[in-house]
Amino acid sequence: MGLCVDMMPLFPSTFKINISLAEPLGLRIDINSRLLYWTDAELGTISVSKLDGGYRNTLVETEIDKPGAIVTEPYRGYIYFTDWGIKPKIERSDGDGTNRLLLVNTLIIEPRSLAIDLKERALYWIDSAQKSLERVNYDGTGRTLLKFVVELNIFSLGLDDDAFFWSGYSSVNGSAGNLYFLDRKLETDRYSVRWQKNNNYKGISLRPYQESDDVIPDTCPTASCRGLCLPKPYGSYSCWKDDETPPVFQNCPDTISVSTTPGKTYSLVSWGEILLKDNNDFIVSSSHKSGSEFFLGSEVVSIAAKDLAGNEAWCNFSVTVNGYTEKAPLSPTVYLVICIGGALVVLVLIAVTLQLVFMSKLGRQHERHSRNQGVDNASVNHTHSGDVLVSAGSVQYTIPEDDSYYTHILDDY
């Protein structure tokens, strides 16, 4: 099953990012800059694009193993993300992926979920392995263990002024897709659980309820970036790698030539799947489909690919359909050569056969001569049954009377 990122109600059409995705986990929209950020745990990357999927770029791909949750601080130009791989940690970087700062990297195992409190300027996360809910300031100070949430497997975390919310399932009742909430005052050790059986809740997100004290206007609308404008702290920005790379056809066919069948003026022509590679989503159009009818003569097949940044590429190849032609009869000269060749083959076979017969006869004569020598000093006696008893030394041979071969030998003897 293919993986993709869907974007739905903000536009009249639905857009998809489904190129080079393996295991997209974290997903966050920067409401100030109108950007989409996401993580891919299998590829080990953090990427960004416009809300329509255009100008897609990879921001973080080094010193990171399995990125999970990601949140944005839209008014200060930061992003925060978790890594639950070989070296689990929580990091911060500018909105363009630069100036990375390590916030938490000790006593942490599997930080899959992350939430941000804009008023407190703090981050909250649940460690799915340690079953712990913790807090830390934007700069990595003030780390606090708030509560252990035992017997829960956490997917995602959110918060508002009054409560924490997370999705997951309980290992006690085996129910999948539960929703949980916990009073932020933590006045008791008990938490309430609301769940609906058979609902497959995974990610959870709350509509922004807070206004940060660090309200800084977005400068990207007035920036001179031709492509993607990414926020940085304190109102600055960076123009990030304008997409000028067109899609690449990896296996554009060569010229195709076919022939029709008897009585036909066309042929069905097919070619293999055309493979494309690009750093963005693209749309493919073709003048002909594989398996279409092509009539006698030559036609050019044109396949075009256009990515969301407007870069285009083409794959053009010709298809030639030739008329059916019967095989010409053999000329007299060719026929004569074939006949002579066949006769020579027959003569060679006859010669080989005669030679084998001669060698076999010669071998039998030699064998007879050897046997004749064996009876030179033998005594011959007739038995009462008419057979002949031949004695040569300590060896005796009984020869039937009707054996013409041995009779001939005895006559000579």
Buried (B, 14 or more C-beta within 10 A) or exposed (E): EEEEBEBEEEEEEEBEBEBBBEEBBBBBBBEBBBBBBBBBBEBBBBBBBBBBBBBBBBBBBEEBEBBBBBBBBBBBBBBBBBBBBEEBBBBBBBBBBEEBBEBBEEEBEBBBBBBBBBEBBBBBBBBBBBBBBBBBBBEBEEBEEBBBBEEBBBBBBBBBEEBBBBBBBBEEEEBBBBBBBBEBEEEEEEBEBEBEEEEEBEEBBEEEEBEBEBEBEBBBEEBEBEBBBBBBBEEBBBBBBEBEBBBEBEEBBEEBEEEBEEEBEEBBBEBEEBEBEBBBBBEBEBEBEBEBEBEBEEBEBEBBBBBBBEBEBEBEBEBBBEEEEEEEEEEEEEEEEEEEEEEEEEEEEEEEEEEEEEEEEEEEEEEEEEEEEEBEEBEEEEEEEEBBBBBEEEEEBEBEEEEEEBBEBBEEE
